[in-house]
């Protein structure tokens, strides 16, 4: 089997640079080499038999092309399969992986894909017998029945700084969608009347 450049191995690999070289180049490197300085040392027992029967874990089969990080040589041996990327949100997710995980663009695109995915599901729900209900599903009613407003004052809550914008973020898209539906119905009625 060829040498695989990955951290997914049963045994520890040898470091590429010597400890002395790293200590001279990087300030503070090796501060935790002494077991007395490591809080987890009593649990770390080198040479303990782990029961691992592999040198490299068996690879999970890919049922569709997965997103791959540009930092890694290949896909991790195990990955989630509950939600395959699809639609516009899937395209945004795939595009996000063209950027390094150290770049803000990667994470901002993934957040945008989550928002787009939520709206894809909202729109898809309108084609069912039980469409989404923004009043009950966003927790608006609990603000009045579960002391939501009273719990915000005198409690030193961290969410008070963005409390004013929460209704806009949660409600504005629904209000805009409703206004768009009303405008569409009016346009259709005008064209039918003409």
C-alpha positions in Angstrom: 0.0 0.0 0.0 1.5 3.4 -0.9 2.3 5.9 1.8 -0.8 8.0 2.5 -0.2 11.6 3.7 -3.0 11.9 6.3 -3.6 12.1 10.0 -6.0 9.1 9.8 -3.6 6.3 10.9 -3.7 4.0 13.9 -0.1 4.7 14.9 1.8 8.0 15.4 3.9 9.3 12.6 7.4 10.6 13.0 7.7 14.4 13.0 9.4 15.8 9.9 11.4 18.4 11.8 13.3 17.9 15.0 12.0 19.3 18.3 15.1 21.5 18.7 14.6 23.0 15.2 10.9 23.8 15.9 11.7 25.3 19.3 14.2 27.7 17.8 11.9 28.8 15.0 8.6 29.0 16.9 8.4 30.8 20.2 6.8 28.7 22.8 6.8 25.5 20.8 6.9 22.4 22.9 5.6 24.0 26.1 3.4 21.0 26.7 6.1 18.3 26.0 6.7 17.8 29.8 3.9 15.5 31.0 3.5 17.6 34.2 2.4 20.6 32.0 -0.4 18.6 30.3 -3.7 18.4 32.1 -4.7 15.3 30.1 -1.5 13.4 30.8 -2.9 10.7 33.2 -5.2 9.5 30.4 -2.4 9.6 27.8 -0.7 6.2 28.0 1.7 5.5 25.2 1.8 1.9 24.1 -1.7 1.1 25.3 -3.5 -1.4 23.2 -6.4 0.4 21.5 -7.9 -2.6 19.8 -7.8 -0.9 16.4 -7.6 -3.6 13.7 -6.5 -1.2 10.9 -3.6 0.9 9.9 -6.0 3.1 7.8 -9.8 3.1 8.4 -12.0 1.5 5.8 -13.4 4.2 3.4 -17.1 4.9 3.3 -18.4 4.6 -0.3 -19.4 7.8 -2.0 -22.9 7.7 -3.4 -22.5 11.1 -5.0 -19.6 13.4 -5.6 -18.8 15.0 -2.2 -17.4 18.5 -1.5 -13.7 18.3 -0.9 -11.6 20.7 1.1 -8.6 22.1 -0.8 -6.5 21.6 2.4 -6.8 17.8 2.4 -5.4 15.3 -0.1 -8.7 13.3 -0.2 -12.1 12.9 1.5 -12.2 11.9 5.1 -12.8 8.1 5.6 -16.3 8.8 7.2 -18.7 11.6 6.2 -22.3 12.6 6.6 -24.8 11.4 4.0 -28.1 12.7 5.4 -28.5 15.7 3.1 -27.0 15.5 -0.4 -26.4 18.9 -2.0 -29.2 19.8 -4.4 -30.7 22.9 -6.0 -29.2 26.4 -5.8 -28.0 25.8 -2.2 -26.1 22.7 -3.3 -24.4 24.7 -6.1 -23.4 27.4 -3.6 -22.0 24.8 -1.2 -19.9 23.2 -4.0 -18.7 26.6 -5.0 -17.7 27.4 -1.4 -15.2 24.5 -1.4 -13.2 26.2 -4.1 -11.9 28.5 -1.3 -9.7 27.5 1.6 -11.3 26.9 4.9 -9.1 29.7 6.3 -10.9 32.3 4.1 -14.0 34.1 5.1 -15.5 33.5 1.6 -15.7 29.8 2.3 -17.7 30.2 5.5 -19.9 33.1 4.2 -20.9 31.1 1.2 -21.8 28.1 3.4 -23.9 30.4 5.6 -25.6 31.8 2.5 -26.2 28.3 1.2 -27.9 27.4 4.5 -30.2 30.4 4.1 -31.0 29.5 0.5 -31.7 25.9 1.5 -34.1 27.1 4.2 -36.0 29.2 1.6 -36.0 26.3 -0.9 -37.7 24.2 1.8 -40.1 27.0 2.6 -41.1 27.3 -1.1 -41.3 23.5 -1.4 -43.7 23.4 1.6 -46.2 25.5 -0.3 -46.7 22.6 -2.7 -47.8 20.3 0.1 -51.0 20.1 2.1 -49.3 21.5 5.2 -47.2 24.6 4.2 -44.9 26.3 6.7 -46.6 28.6 9.2 -44.2 31.5 10.0 -46.3 32.7 13.0 -46.1 29.4 14.9 -42.8 28.0 13.6 -40.6 31.1 14.3 -41.6 31.3 18.0 -43.4 34.6 17.8 -46.3 33.5 19.9 -44.1 32.3 22.7 -42.9 35.9 23.1 -46.3 36.7 24.5 -47.2 33.4 26.2 -43.9 32.5 27.8 -42.7 35.8 29.3 -40.4 36.5 26.3 -40.5 40.2 26.7 -40.1 40.2 30.5 -37.2 37.8 30.4 -35.1 40.4 28.5 -34.9 43.1 31.0 -32.5 43.1 34.0 -31.0 39.8 33.1 -27.7 40.7 31.4 -28.6 38.6 28.4 -26.1 38.6 25.5 -28.8 38.7 22.8 -30.1 42.1 23.8 -27.7 43.9 21.5 -29.3 42.4 18.4 -32.8 42.0 19.7 -34.0 45.0 17.6 -33.0 43.3 14.3 -34.3 39.8 15.1 -37.9 40.5 14.0 -36.6 42.1 10.8 -34.4 39.1 10.0 -37.2 36.5 10.8 -40.2 38.4 9.6 -39.1 40.6 6.7 -38.6 37.8 4.2 -42.1 36.4 5.0 -43.6 39.9 4.7 -41.8 40.5 1.3 -42.9 37.1 0.1 -46.5 37.9 1.1 -46.4 41.3 -0.6 -44.9 39.6 -3.7 -47.8 37.1 -3.8 -50.4 39.9 -3.4 -48.7 41.9 -6.3 -48.6 38.8 -8.4 -52.4 38.1 -7.8 -53.2 41.7 -8.6 -51.3 41.5 -11.9 -53.0 38.2 -12.8 -56.4 39.7 -12.1 -55.6 42.8 -14.2 -54.6 40.7 -17.2 -57.7 38.5 -16.8 -60.0 41.5 -16.6 -58.4 43.2 -19.7 
